[in-house]
Every structure is written in C-alpha cells, then in structure tokens.
Amino acid sequence: MPRYHFNVTNGQTLPDLEGQELPNDAAAFEQAQKMAGNFRRLERQLDVSHHDIVVVAEGKELFRVKVDPTGPASAIQKRPPEDSN
C-alpha cells in the first residue's frame, strides 16, 4: 500500500513525518476531507481559514484540501483521486 503524508500549511508547512498507508488516492482524499472537518470544528479556538491539507505520496503533491470554516472541505486537485482496486 502507498504511504500518504498529510501536510498542513498556512504559508508555513507542518509536515506529516509519519504518514499513513492507505489503499489508494481516493482513500487519501477521504482522509484529508475528514481532517479538514476536524480543523473546522476548531475554528472557535484557532483561525483555520487559511489552512490547506496537502496530500503527498512518493514525494509528489497529489492534491490539496482547503479548510473552509464556513462550508464543506473543497479540493484543489493536481490530479483526481482514482480507485486503484
């Protein structure tokens, strides 16, 4: 299984050094959306309006999920997630 890293950025990057093994890009996209939802719940304690979750595999950025406290997570994709099963 590929290892995906979920780096958090707001101009500065907080790297995900460990990463997570997931079956495919679609699963990584779902995980990034869940993370964005968790960040949105922190909005009252932390300004997350300019944060993105950058999903990286094999050293390449696959896509970004924007943390938008006013709505659902939206993706800025470099390439669409594919179900490789």
C-alpha positions as CSV (number, residue, x, y, z in Angstrom):
1,M,0.0,0.0,0.0
2,P,1.2,3.5,-0.7
3,R,2.1,5.8,2.1
4,Y,0.4,9.2,2.1
5,H,1.5,12.3,4.0
6,F,-1.0,14.9,5.1
7,N,1.0,18.1,5.5
8,V,-0.8,21.1,7.0
9,T,0.0,24.5,5.5
10,N,-1.0,28.1,6.1
11,G,2.0,29.7,4.5
12,Q,4.3,27.7,6.7
13,T,4.1,23.9,6.5
14,L,3.7,21.4,9.3
15,P,4.9,18.2,7.7
16,D,3.4,14.8,8.4
17,L,6.6,12.9,9.0
18,E,5.0,9.5,9.7
19,G,2.3,9.4,7.0
20,Q,-0.3,6.7,6.7
21,E,-0.6,3.7,4.5
22,L,-3.9,3.7,2.5
23,P,-5.1,1.6,-0.4
24,N,-5.4,4.4,-3.0
25,D,-5.7,8.1,-3.8
26,A,-9.4,8.1,-3.2
27,A,-8.9,6.8,0.4
28,A,-6.3,9.5,0.9
29,F,-8.8,12.1,-0.4
30,E,-11.4,10.9,2.1
31,Q,-8.9,11.1,4.9
32,A,-7.9,14.6,4.0
33,Q,-11.6,15.6,4.0
34,K,-12.1,14.1,7.5
35,M,-9.0,16.1,8.7
36,A,-10.4,19.3,7.2
37,G,-13.7,18.7,9.1
38,N,-11.8,18.2,12.3
39,F,-9.9,21.5,11.7
40,R,-13.2,23.3,11.0
41,R,-14.5,22.2,14.4
42,L,-11.5,24.0,16.0
43,E,-12.5,27.3,14.3
44,R,-13.6,28.9,17.6
45,Q,-10.2,28.3,19.2
46,L,-8.0,28.7,16.2
47,D,-8.2,30.6,12.9
48,V,-8.0,27.9,10.3
49,S,-9.4,29.9,7.4
50,H,-6.1,29.9,5.5
51,H,-5.1,26.3,6.1
52,D,-4.8,23.6,3.5
53,I,-4.1,19.9,3.9
54,V,-1.6,18.9,1.2
55,V,-1.6,15.2,0.4
56,V,1.7,13.9,-0.8
57,A,2.8,10.4,-1.9
58,E,6.2,9.4,-3.2
59,G,7.4,12.9,-2.8
60,K,4.7,14.3,-5.2
61,E,1.8,16.6,-4.3
62,L,-1.4,14.9,-5.3
63,F,-4.0,17.4,-4.2
64,R,-4.9,20.0,-1.5
65,V,-8.0,20.1,0.6
66,K,-8.8,23.7,1.7
67,V,-10.0,24.1,5.2
68,D,-13.1,26.4,4.9
69,P,-14.7,27.1,8.3
70,T,-17.9,28.3,6.5
71,G,-18.6,25.2,4.4
72,P,-17.5,21.7,3.4
73,A,-14.0,20.8,2.5
74,S,-13.1,21.6,-1.1
75,A,-10.3,20.1,-3.0
76,I,-7.8,21.8,-5.3
77,Q,-6.6,18.8,-7.1
78,K,-3.4,18.3,-9.1
79,R,-5.0,15.1,-10.4
80,P,-8.2,13.4,-9.5
81,P,-8.1,10.6,-6.9
82,E,-8.5,7.2,-8.5
83,D,-9.7,4.0,-7.0
84,S,-6.9,1.6,-7.9
85,N,-8.6,-1.5,-6.6
